[in-house]
Amino acid sequence: MGHSWKKDRTKKRIATRYAEVRDVDIRDYKRETSLVDIPVNRAYRVQGAHVYIDIVNLADMLSCTDIEGETCHKRALRFLNQHYRAVHRILVESDAIRVDFHNQRLHAVVTKPYGDANERARIERAVAIAQLAIDVLAETGDSDAHIPNAQVRVGIDSGMALAVNNGRRASREPLFLGSPANQAAKCAGHGGAEGIYLTHGARAVLELPTLTGNKDRTTSLTDAQISACVEAAALGISKSRIIELWKDEQAELPIGEFKFSRPTPPLSDLDFSLLSAANSRRFDGVSIYADIDGFTDFVDKHLEEDPEHLVRTLHVLRSELDAVVHEDFGGRRVRFIGDCLHGVLLEGTSQTTDAQDTVSTAAQCAGALRSSFSTALEQLSAEGAEVAELGLAIGFELGPLAISRLGMKGSLPRCATGRAVLESEAQQRLCDGVETAIGENAYKAASAAIRTVFTDKRKAANLDYAAAVEELAASGDRVAKATLEAHYAEVAPAVAPALAQPIRPHVAAT
């Protein structure tokens, strides 16, 4: 405990981050351009076909045992690791760019062949890569280790996007801003049905039959349409060859057994660079997702005429959200997923988790995220930015979490998995830009004050830091009371008049 959010501290951080991107350099992507370690104030315009590969049976994998214990998490991490290695090999052999691998989702971009005239060829190549991934992942399970084959759903779109830096220091990797990345992700995440799904725009380039509404997200490519793309792309890579290379890698660099130890709070001290299969972490904690609502439309509006504005806004907002979790509340960011932050929080000791206090801290952290977000929008607006349409959707859930790094040396993305991870993201997706949602397990473990604030609908609207602390403290939440007492002790005696002020209410979600 002992966490707090302060507006003055936040404003200083935001000013520092804005100064880093006051002058933004926008360049055109060229074939010799490296997208590794892009400076924070630089972005590249990239024409490409975006591929999102979603493993739709991860939830089944995490439910393979009644109790979400070590066995469940070991199998889930091995499941993800095996399939990540296989897809990574496909991308290397097909010369596609791996953008991100976040739990069950992988984002890749096909930039070859280069040039506006070759858009159709890039989409055909993307389809061929997607089908190869489907075919390979259908044979990369392990019956002896109770690892099933992956069931895959793929979304594809094409067009111009802006490549920027994603993350800080050792966790840097490219992030693509723009409609093709967003729309491909929406096609992949639309449902649990397997297959390859192309957006309306990508279908038009391939001269496929026109669909209406959201039918591009429910109508997969036919076998004949896929075969035509595979033939046209001529990847020169067979399923058998990829599996052979994958098996060779497994033999040369075996994944090994996943071994867990418990982290000691605060999680902000956790060094991801030290994690591996043999040195993973496992604990009961809170998984929290904070997603910038309205950002897709925001990107579409500004991408062509003012890309510098996009880079500044994204850098400032995400950096500040990261700071709230890490610096203010002793948590840890797992990853940025586009404009969304995924973090983890823990209160307790080196031996046990205090579930109630962890949930209370998460509620305050969610409030602080919203307050920091609002403060950042105020400062961006003062600099002339048009950000009024942006909001923040937050969801969190309590449960067993497993944290590690997957893959091979030189390509070891962070991973946090567990039923609570999937549920916290699901709760976030139920929210609009002013709402915060709490998962069922967190709600059950929470103080009576938390349950009052979130109501039986498990949602609260406009829950900023002041509302979270003051309302929770007034309802008897011990973590919030301790926070408020510490604040009064710090600022007394000047705080005396404020004590008489009414608690600022938030609006209950309907």
C-alpha positions, 0 to 999 in steps of 0.5 A: 500500500502507500500508493497515491496519485498527484496532479502536480507530479502528473503534469510534470511527467506529461510536460517531459514526455511532450518535450520529447515529441514536440518536434516530430520527424515523419519519413517515408518507409524505404526498403532499407529502413529498419523499424527496430529502435525507432526514435520516439519523435520519428514515424514512417509511412508504410504501405503494407498488408496487415495480418492478425493471427488469433489463437481462438482456443487459448481460453479452452487451454486455460480451462483444461483443469478445474482449478487454475493451478500450476499445471494449467499455467504450465500447459498454457505457456507451453501452448503459446510458446510452441505456436509462437515459435512456429509462427515466428519461423514462418514470418522469418522465412516469408520475410514478413515483419513481426509487429507484436505477439501478445498472448494469443494474438500476433500482428505481422505486416507484409511490405513486399513487393514494394510500391503502390502498384503491388498492393494486390500482390502483398494481400495475396502474400498475406493470405498465403502466409495466413494459410501456411500458419493455419496449416502449420499450427494444426500440427504443432501440438504435443499430445504427451504434454497435453498441448493441443493444436492451435485453432486459428482465426486471421484478419487481413487489411491493406493500406498506409499506416504509420510505424512508430516506436512501441515501448521504452528501453529494452522493450522497444518494437514497432507499432502501426497506427492506421486503419489497416492495422485496426481493421485487420485486428477487428476482423480477427477478434470478431468471433471464435470461428476459424478461417481467413477474413479480409476487410471490404477494402482488401476484398475489393483489391482482390476483386472478390464479391462485394459484401455489406455491413459487417459481413466481411467479419463473418464471411471467411475466404473460400478454399478456392479463393485461398488457393488462388492467393497461395498460387499467385504468391508463390512463397516457396515455403512448404508446411513440411519445411516449416515444421522441420525447421520448427522441430530442429529449433525445438531440439536445439533450443528446447523450451524446457519446463516452466518453473514458477516463483512468486514475486515480492511486491511491489511488482514495479521491481520485477525485471522482465529481462530476467524471465524465462521458462525456467524463471517465470513468476506466478501469483494471485493478482489483478490484471488491468486493461486501459484502452484509449476509446475513439482512437481508431477514428482519431487516427483516421482523421489525422493520419494524412493531414497531421501525423505529427499530432498522432505521434505526440498524442500517443506518446504522451498518453501511453507514457503517462498511463504506464507511469501511473501503473508503474510509478504511482501504484507499484504495478508493472506494465506487461505490454502496450497493445496498440493504444491499449495498456495491459498491466498487473498489480499486487498487494501482499507479502512474499508469501501471500496476496491480500486479495481485498487490498489488491482490488482496492489498489486496482480501483484507485489505480483505475481512477488515477489512470482516468485522472492522468488521462484527463490531465494529459488531454488538458495539456495536449489541448493547451498545445493546440491538439484536438483530443476532445473525442478521446476517452478511456475504457478500463477493465480489471479482474483478480485471479491467478497470473503467470508471467514469463517471456516466450520464444527464442534468444533474440525474440522473447516477448513478454507474456502474462496469461491466466483466466483473469487476463482474458476476463479483464480484457473482456471487461474493458471491451464492455466499457465506453470511454468513461466507464470502468468495469470490475470482473466477477472474482475481483468484485467478490473479493472486494470490500463492501465499499468497492461493491457499493461504488461499482454496484451490482452491475460491476461498472462505474462511470467517470470514476476518477482518482478523487472519486475512487479515494473519497467515496471508497474511504467514506464507505470504509475501504481501508486502503482508501482510508489509509491513502486519504489519511496519508494525504491529510498528514502530508498537507496539513494544516492547509487541508483543514478547509478541504475536510469540510467539502463534500465528496465529489460523486461519480456517475453510476454506470447504467 
